[in-house]
Amino acid sequence: MKIRAVFLSSKKRISELNRMYRTQLPDSALHQFVYFVSGLSTSERQMLQRYPGFTLFPVNVSGSFFLFLEPGQDWPAEIVTLYPQITSFSEKSLPVWKIRDMELNFNGLPLIMGILNITPDSFSDGGRFTEKNRAVEHALMMVEEGARIIDVGGESTRPGADPVSPEEELNRVVPVIEEIRGHSDVLISVDTYRSGTARAALEAGADIINDISGAQFDVQMAETVRSYDCPIIVMHIKGTPKNMQKNPFYTDVMAEIYAYFEDRIAFLDKQKISKIILDPGIGFGKRTEDNLHILRDLRDFTFLPYPLLIGLSRKSFIGNTLDRPVDERNPGTLAGHLSAGINGASILRVHDVKETVDALRMYDAIQNLWN
């Protein structure tokens, strides 16, 4: 039996799921979790039906059901034994990692990752920080504004982008990482899918690998992560940056990304890698409606016991939704960041650090007024 959480975020989503899976989830379950269970044996089905407060809704997939647990009911020990993440999920507990002498705690406000593109062709800030001193100055400014992580990238991954040579990528990112590390103890991630670039960046002072391919494009990436015992950001992508936006299609975007995460987690677990951050890949092989669905239903992924990263800053789905060019997408970006933070994101990858920090602090002040 496999199980995944599905948050019924709106009546529209309930209607979508009922139509897609030909089931009968009730509107009374609004704003609650149901669980999609697959590969359910007859004995497991009988076991679930023995417990009060459990309802199974058949779907149009053999051996699968939506399982609804009424509020106030406890999970049976038999299920918790099979899926111990149910306990941590109910307790909303995320890991706390030690990186160098720093603590990376994912249990508070979302951490801010500042974007530093050392590229001439990135969609928003291409060409602004190709000169080393200017790049480092911008990184240190983002640290002063509240960034806990600086994400350094030497190859544009915008839709349609051509790859650069490994040598060019190294020449762009390594000197900048060395210089940032010489001035600050901020955590540094390297945005690369190449294990050679990752190793050189880690040796230069980086702490985290941000791999858009989830360790798929380079077979040596997992070995690099394991040997350095560093966190890896596993992103979902459909295709490559060159072709990912050529007619992407999903029957159920959340289910497909969820299955991808489970596959990547299982692969990395076999490699003895446990410091995993999950990124659903806003804009990477997604239609506008797919990106909006991910943000609306982000809580689905909080069932997986790993931090979530969201990178939506200034992306085209915001422009498509609001009819705004890149330089007028900041309000839409902030709205997306707040939505992501409220719905479970642990890290926000942003261009505008100060504005995002202020928005999160203001929301937190409102929510915690009487605490």
ZAKE-577292 format. One record per residue (C-alpha): x, z, y; residue in three letters. Coordinates in steps of 0.001 Angstrom, whole numbers, padded with zeros to 6 digits, always signed. Each point is the difference from the previous one (the first is absolute). Layout:
<rs>
XZYala
...
</rs>
This chain:
<rs>
+000000+000000+000000met
+001171-000859+003515lys
-001461+001467+003157ile
+000166-000835+003703arg
-001701+001603+002967ala
-002431-001925+002203val
-001131+001535+003289phe
-003512-000994+001039leu
+000877-000331+003665ser
-003221-001682+001116ser
-003359-001228-001240lys
+001413-003481+000380lys
+002731+000809-002501arg
-002537+001442-002434ile
-001958-003239+000309ser
+003166-002068-000477glu
+000971+001891-003158leu
-003511-000172-001431asn
-000047-003757+000513arg
+003559-000562-001222met
-000266+002146-003137tyr
-003756-000337-000563arg
-000435+003749-000020thr
-002295+002501+001736gln
+002046+002448+002024leu
-002440+002016+002144pro
+000119+000348+003780asp
-000071+003770-000573ser
+003662-000245-001062ala
+001007-001175+003491leu
+003301+001489+001257his
+000911+001227-003478gln
+002351-001218-002701phe
-001093-001736-003158val
+002456-000904-002739tyr
+000344-003385-001671phe
+000872+000673-003629val
+001052-002849-002282ser
+000905-000247-003657gly
-002475+002793-000728leu
-000378+000654-003715ser
-003282+001110-001539thr
+001373+003502-000594ser
+001224+000283+003605glu
-003365-001165+001275arg
-001749+002588-002162gln
+002422+002662+001241met
-000806-000764+003647leu
-003725-000020-000656gln
+000210+003526-001453arg
+000865+001498+003383tyr
-002626+000815+002637pro
+000342-001686+003362gly
+001560-003200-001380phe
-001790-003335+000314thr
+001285-003258-001472leu
-001060-003258+001670phe
+000574-003077-002201pro
+001737-003008+001546val
+000462-003624-000981asn
+003424+000658-001566val
+000120+000890-003701ser
+000851+003637-000651gly
-000088+000886+003702ser
-002203+002254+002120phe
-000206+001642+003369phe
+000128+003758-000515leu
-001633+002254+002585phe
+000734+003717+000016leu
-002553+001998+001955glu
+001432+002204+002777pro
+000872+003496-001204gly
+000608-001058-003613gln
+003419+000467-001589asp
+001947-002546-001974trp
+000137+000763-003742pro
+003389+001111-001295ala
+000050-003008-002340glu
-000036-002391+002962ile
+002511+002008+002031val
+002388-000056-002969thr
-000220-003795-000112leu
+000204-000425+003778tyr
+001785+002959+001603pro
-000018-001784+003378gln
-003662+000995+000240ile
+001091+003560+000783thr
+002561-000948+002626ser
-002476-002504+001449phe
-002635+002701+000433ser
+002609+002245+001608glu
+001201-002830+002291lys
+003607+000813-000832ser
+002777-002489+000715leu
+003712+000323-000696pro
+002621+001519+002266val
+003358-001731-000388trp
+003507+001035+000982lys
+001987-002885+001464ile
+003492+000985+001023arg
-000627+003359+001675asp
-003412-001010+001290met
-003484+000722-001311glu
-002485-002833-000272leu
-003422+001633-000159asn
-003034-002253-000411phe
-002628+002738+000305asn
-000491+000029+003780gly
-000632-002612+002664leu
+001168-003492-000961pro
+003708-000556+000521leu
+000914-002763+002417ile
+002309-002796-001111met
+001340-002009+002921gly
+000487-003739-000570ile
+003411-001483+000841leu
+000163-003718-000756asn
+003517-001437+000293ile
-001435-003490-000207thr
-000522-002971+002315pro
-003364-000983-001500asp
-002145+003075-000732ser
-003591-000590+001100phe
-000128+002705+002680ser
+003490+000968+001143asp
+002183-002784-001363gly
+003201-000424+001996gly
-000322+003213+002012arg
+002484+002071-002002phe
+002463-002447-001537thr
+002823+001443+002099glu
+001357+003180-001632lys
+000175+002290+003038asn
-003504-000898+001078arg
-001323+000557-003515ala
+001624+003420-000247val
-001229+000982+003459glu
-003554-000904-001024his
+000307+001942-003250ala
+001174+003121+001811leu
-002825-000359+002525met
-002515-000100-002870met
+001577+003146-001462val
-000374+001738+003371glu
-003663-001074+000088glu
-000701+001576-003385gly
+000989-002427-002775ala
+001103+001826-003158arg
+001166-003202-001679ile
+001543-003189+001394ile
-000685-003092-002102asp
+002780-002560+000437val
-000654-003563-001121gly
+002234-003071+000102gly
-002417-002631-001299glu
-003399-000879+001383ser
-002837+000342-002509thr
-002672-001475+002270arg
-002286-002552-001670pro
+001846-003291-000565gly
+003447+001464+000701ala
+003032-001557-001686asp
+002468+002366-001674pro
+003443+000554+001479val
+003201+000136-002017ser
+001090+003355-001469pro
+003117-000151+002172glu
-002019-000487+003179glu
-002328+002879-000877glu
+002963+002301-000652leu
+001711-000994+003244asn
-003160+000818+001926arg
-000949+003387-001448val
+003153+001815-001118val
+001744+000335+003419pro
-003254+001209+001579val
-000604+002573-002740ile
+003569+001290+000315glu
-000385+000352+003753glu
-003368+001764-000210ile
+001376+002418-002579arg
+002944+000720+002283gly
-002392+001133+002749his
-002922+001564-001866ser
-000999+001740-003229asp
-003371-001830-000026val
-001081-001370-003347leu
+000730-003716-000314ile
-001736-002457-002294ser
+001264-003487-000686val
-002647-002713-000224asp
+001373-002236-002760thr
-000824-001336-003441tyr
+003680-000694-000824arg
+001888+002641-001971ser
+003327-001015+001574gly
-001325+000574+003505thr
-001595+003250-001131ala
+003266+001338-001436arg
+001990-000935+003093ala
-002622+001569+002260ala
-000051+003227-002019leu
+003787+000172+000181glu
-000240-000539+003765ala
-002358+002969+000401gly
-003507-001137-000921ala
-002213+002332-002034asp
-003001-002035-001191ile
-000569-003502-001388ile
-003061-001841+001315asn
-000549-002840-002483asp
-002865-002407+000713ile
+000149-001143-003628ser
-000216+003426-001622gly
+003342-000617-001808ala
-001177-003340-001422gln
+001963-002653+001928phe
+003395+001474-001019asp
+000365+001378-003537val
+002888+002249+001108gln
-002051+001845+002632met
-001306+002689-002360ala
+003535+000767-001173glu
+001105+000330+003624thr
-002815+002424+000756val
+000751+002080-003072arg
+003753+000152+000571ser
-000433+001178+003606tyr
-003022+002216-000782asp
-001703-001235+003155cys
-003682-000551+000756pro
-001389-003509-000343ile
-002983-001408+001870ile
-001982-002185-002396val
-002104-002557+001826met
-002704-002266-001374his
+000483-003674+000755ile
-001738-003080-001354lys
+002625-002739-000187gly
+002971-000057+002380thr
+000193+000074+003811pro
+000308-003804-000101lys
-003301-000582-001831asn
-001927+003290-000025met
-002600-001074+002572gln
-000879-003278-001700lys
-003581+000710-001086asn
+000368+003531-001451pro
-003061+001150-001931phe
-001177+003244-001623tyr
-003112+000836-001956thr
+000605+003717+000710asp
+003020+000476+002242val
+000112+003771-000507met
-000133-000261-003797ala
+002745-002641-000059glu
+002353+001983+002235ile
-000752+003178-001969tyr
+000914-001743-003266ala
+003197-001320+001620tyr
+000966+003517+001102phe
-000619+001363-003493glu
+002183-002735-001482asp
+002852+000589+002451arg
-000187+003787-000416ile
+000184-000375-003786ala
+002985-002342+000319phe
+001876+002313+002371leu
-000853+003035-002102asp
+001738-001654-002959lys
+003020-000428+002282gln
-000077+003763+000754lys
-001015-000653+003626ile
-002497+002461+001456ser
+000429-000155+003802lys
-002572-002721+000570ile
-001939-000898+003154ile
-002913-002418-000349leu
-000840-002702+002546asp
-003099-002196-000568pro
+001609-002764+002061gly
-002274-000644+002953ile
+000383-003687+000874gly
+002079-000904-003048phe
-002161-002457-001899gly
-003236+001391+001457lys
-002934-001460+001895arg
-001324+001766+003095thr
-002857+001516-002037glu
+002462+001208-002661asp
+002025+001885+002603asn
-003144+001596+001418leu
-001142+001008-003492his
+003366+001624-000697ile
-000256+002105+003149leu
-003643+000891-000592arg
+000582+000990-003629asp
+003543+001361+000221leu
-001050+003297-001544arg
-000181-001741-003392asp
+003795+000053-000127phe
+000236+003737+000715thr
-000851+000565-003683phe
+003544-001179-000756leu
+002362+002955+000603pro
+002309-001884+002364tyr
+000255-000326+003798pro
-001689-003028+001569leu
+001567-002163+002689leu
-002024-002279+002251ile
+001598-002769+002072gly
-002586-001749+002166leu
+001645-000020+003408ser
-001086-003035+002094arg
-000794-002079-003091lys
-002107-003135+000005ser
-003115+001572-001542phe
-000268+002085+003181ile
+000267-003167+002061gly
-002586-001703-002193asn
-002401+002937+000274thr
+000334+000529+003755leu
+001044-003510+001088asp
+003215+001308+001540arg
+003554-001417+000127pro
+002903+002064-001320val
+000788+001664+003329asp
-003611+001211+000395glu
-000455+001604-003412arg
+001178+003533+000765asn
-003488+001551+000390pro
-001098-001548-003298gly
+003235+001166-001585thr
-000558+003604+001124leu
-003552-000061-001373ala
+001365-001210-003335gly
+002680+002691-000033his
-002539+002758+000666leu
-002274-001325-002742ser
+002903-000151-002439ala
+001152+003524+000859gly
-003507+001416-000398ile
-000413-001754-003346asn
+003211+001174-001619gly
+003055-001877+001290ala
+003162+002106-000048ser
+002215-002438+001923ile
-000911-002428+002773leu
+002416-002875+000635arg
-000321-000773+003703val
+001457-001865+002957his
-001375+002416+002611asp
+001210+003448-001017val
-000921+002040+003084lys
-003564-001293+000179glu
-000584+000588-003717thr
+001414+003528+000117val
-002234+000838+002968asp
-003108-001414-001709ala
+000651+002030-003166leu
+000740+003181+001933arg
-003180-000377+002041met
-002130-000554-003084tyr
+001644+002979-001709asp
-000650+002216+003057ala
-003686-000933-000069ile
-000353+000608-003745gln
+001817+003332+000099asn
-001593+001385+003162leu
-001376+003122-001713trp
+002840+000594-002473asn
</rs>
